[in-house]
Amino acid sequence: MSELLLKIEGITKRFGGLHALSGVGLTINKGEIYGLIGPNGAGKTTLFNVLTGLYQPDEGRFSFDGVDLFRQKPNIVVESGIARTFQNIRLFANMTALENVMVGQHVRTRSGILGAIFHGPKAVKEEQDILTKATELLAYVGISKHAKELARNLSYGDQRRLEIARALATRPTLLALDEPAAGMNPKETDDLKKLMEKIRNDGVTILLIEHDVKLMMDLCDRIAVLDYGKKIAEGVPGEVKNNPRVIEAYLGVSPE
């Protein structure tokens, strides 16, 4: 029997008179790659922003691994085990790749301000562990050769991988990826697919937004479809692909 990790119930988010999300509910089980698709403006990134504390929802609730995270601040969400990447890459452009990943780990540090100032033995040991882990994560996502390069000088695909490495540095249970394949060529997309499968196989559940429908159908265990802020379908890829409401949402016409 699958073990429930994330439960979302009746999430509604309004911006003035616009309902960006209307009563959205879904569940994600541990070990899944769960996809979220829909036309532009469907509310996918808004849902990510609600889940990670960037937006405060108007209604609903959600729990993660049995803990109520409704309307929690982003730092509490990260500490609880949810990490994310962004549709528009958000790296520290003038820091090296290695430094970017090291920053991601500081949510789990324990030395505090005094330890950092006085460089006590525990702080020194912790900083060395951070360096070691960051180096390992760069190798894990396949960009260790760029460790000392500034993030802004990396290729687009490598910047995407770096953002994933930084998210993994927070030691998440759930990794939420917002269009990680956007702008990638077929080879980069295939490599990214293999990386996501490796992440899942290593025990991290994935929630994925992506416009590459073929990638989603090949990769995801289950998929939910949003349209105008409402969930219109959910199921295994084959069911979703043949759902008349999904076809209508993407093509703008009802199937014959």
Order of alpha helices (4+ residues) and beta strands (2+ residues): beta-beta-beta-alpha-beta-beta-alpha-beta-alpha-alpha-alpha-alpha-beta-alpha-beta-alpha-beta-beta-alpha-alpha
